[in-house]
Amino acid sequence: MGRADRLPTRSLGRIAVLDARPEVKDGTIAGVLIEDEATLKRVYRRQNGIVLKAENPTFRDIEFAASEASRVRVIGILVGVVRKI
């Protein structure tokens, strides 16, 4: 699921567990496809588009106008993170 530095846990060797669903409540951390790249972000739907916010403050918000929303697809809600042993 995307690069590890974009995960809320900010660490390597972890696996994100998602509850597959195409819709989420505002502010929920979700697995998101942006075209062909997967990432975890907080999702906020706005009248004029979608805002994806990273937990890591070094990353900027990603904003999509309503006309670009088709580039973004929510694939599931983050329900857990599994650390590899």
GIGI-V348245 format. One record per residue. N is the residue number from 0. PHI is phi in radians with two decimals (NA if undefined). PSI is psi as a letter, one per 40 degrees, with the letter a starting at -180 (* if undefined). Layout:
((N,PHI,PSI) (N,PHI,PSI))
//
This chain:
((0,NA,g) (1,1.19,a) (2,-1.36,i) (3,-1.10,d) (4,-1.29,e) (5,-1.72,e) (6,-1.32,i) (7,-1.01,d) (8,-1.40,e) (9,0.92,f) (10,-2.50,i) (11,-1.38,i) (12,1.30,f) (13,-2.08,i) (14,-2.04,h) (15,-1.43,h) (16,-1.87,h) (17,-2.03,i) (18,-1.66,h) (19,-1.08,h) (20,-2.91,i) (21,-1.46,e) (22,-2.17,i) (23,-2.42,i) (24,-1.30,i) (25,-0.95,h) (26,1.56,e) (27,-1.33,h) (28,-1.39,h) (29,-2.40,i) (30,-1.36,h) (31,-2.30,h) (32,-1.75,h) (33,-1.94,h) (34,0.99,b) (35,-1.97,e) (36,-1.92,h) (37,-1.67,i) (38,-2.71,i) (39,-1.95,h) (40,-2.60,i) (41,-1.36,h) (42,-1.85,h) (43,-2.28,h) (44,-1.60,h) (45,-2.12,i) (46,-1.01,d) (47,-1.73,e) (48,2.60,a) (49,-2.26,h) (50,-2.08,h) (51,-1.96,h) (52,-1.99,h) (53,-1.48,i) (54,-1.27,d) (55,-1.38,h) (56,-1.18,e) (57,-1.36,e) (58,-1.78,h) (59,-1.30,i) (60,-1.12,i) (61,-1.94,h) (62,-1.99,h) (63,-2.19,h) (64,-1.16,i) (65,-0.94,d) (66,-1.22,e) (67,-1.82,e) (68,-1.01,d) (69,-1.16,e) (70,-1.34,e) (71,-2.00,h) (72,-2.39,h) (73,-1.33,h) (74,-1.89,e) (75,2.93,i) (76,-1.50,h) (77,-1.22,h) (78,-2.00,e) (79,-3.08,i) (80,-2.29,h) (81,-1.87,h) (82,-1.60,h) (83,-1.22,i) (84,-1.72,*))
//
